[in-house]
Amino acid sequence: MTTGDLDPKNWDEFRARAHALLDDSLDKMSTADQGRVWTPLPNQLKAQIEQPLPRGGGDVDQILRAILPYGVGNTHPRFFGWVHGAGAPSGVLADIIAAAMNVNAGGRNHVAPVVEKQVINWCADVMGFGETASGLIVSGTSLATVVALKTARDQANALASIRGVPQGRLVGYTSNQAHSCIKRAFDLLGLGTDSLRLVPCNDAFEMDTDALIAQIEADVAAGHQPFLVAGTAGAVNMGAIDDLETIADIAAEHKLWFHVDGAFGAAGRLGTAAADRLTGIARADSLAFDFHKWFQVNYEAGLVLIRNDAAHRASFSDRAEYLRGTERGLAGGAFWAVDYGPELSRGFRALKVWAHLVEHGFDALGATIDRNIALAGALRARIVAHERLQPMAPTPLNINCFRYTSDRVDMDILNTEIVIALQESGVAVPSTTVLNGETAIRVNITNHRTQESDLDVLIEAVVEQGARLEKVLDR
Ligand SMILES: Cc1ncc(COP(=O)(O)O)c(C=O)c1O
């Protein structure tokens, strides 16, 4: 029995503790559809967590057990907020193995890089990136976007220096519905957020591609250097899918790097309901998406795919002498994650993704996505049919934005209050957004547990809270 300073003094006792906590975790997971969606953390438990500096060490199992009900609530079928996946119990098992192995997956010759590269290869295949693409598993789309845009920026700089022409200011394009992670990446990469042009959208909240061309031409005329266009496959506000094929054409004509933010929408390629609107992904230079959203992998894991492996490596591969690879031994191994991203030390995140894909299979994941899209359509029908509810945007994918109407009170305040009341009631968790200056109740369905009956509960609760709060606000 191992007897390091921090190893259990009694392994039999530790085994019993581990089994008891696993049982509690299984109880939590097997009753995910019961009880409240969200419950705020009680003060007493908060105080136990915020205990004085624990110099002596002590019992932790009681607190581990006690916190189980106080998460975000996204494992519950009536969690509809933001874009959260529901996860799957199978992921817990892989995480136990990964924690037990405690590998550093930054590189070297062991199982983790093999697992990670296999996930990348499968995803490159389903996303139409082909066999020579590279990629990296990261924490999520935000970091995946930084990796992709750094590669794009470095390629633009390298091309300019090869051509020997004086370089203008690098400018890029995305729609005004794009996620803020693209702006964040421009900031982090020192490009300046003003260098990201927010192209207006059409009535369907998709990038206006004529406006894109006009903006590119204006920038060229001003002496700037357009280098990137980022299309969105599933916009966070209401699920719009940009016309990716047309954007790919424009990118090719103007020699721009074509990036796609497919945080949740790219997963639509696994199913049939949205796949025909996602063909343009296969023409992108880079793609960022999440496993923890519509793939239902437990938090957190996302992927960046880059069509040109050499370009990807050129942006990140800079190994110091103590990281030099060898033909044989532990410093061997073909795939070193450190050559493809900013992190050196990293955990075995790839294992839960690999295990999830193998256990469930891409087809079942695609069927879940199609079912979610059908549920969003069913919810829209309920909204349209109700005299007090009004859709605020089309429903191209899995998100409904709508509001409870009133001619007596401010509808922005009323609908914000409805959402807070629903969250606090524990019955359902939608979130809010603002579309064309108006606050909407936003219901996102990226949840394999949601059933049609959950939509009835939601609509009933919205209408009940709406009627109650309208009276309160009208006083
Ligand atoms: C379209 C889109 N892009 C990017 C992100 C950011 O992803 P992450 O939270 O995994 O960094 C999100 C998150 O919801 C998103 O919906």
The ligand as an ORCA input file, in Angstrom:
! r2SCAN-3c Opt
* xyz 0 1
  C     -21.811     31.245    -29.797
  C     -20.916     31.153    -28.608
  N     -19.605     31.385    -28.744
  C     -18.751     31.295    -27.714
  C     -19.183     30.959    -26.454
  C     -18.191     30.861    -25.329
  O     -17.990     29.515    -25.032
  P     -17.270     29.053    -23.675
  O     -18.177     29.515    -22.579
  O     -17.184     27.579    -23.778
  O     -15.940     29.706    -23.609
  C     -20.543     30.705    -26.248
  C     -21.059     30.380    -24.920
  O     -22.238     30.257    -24.696
  C     -21.428     30.792    -27.351
  O     -22.736     30.552    -27.227
*
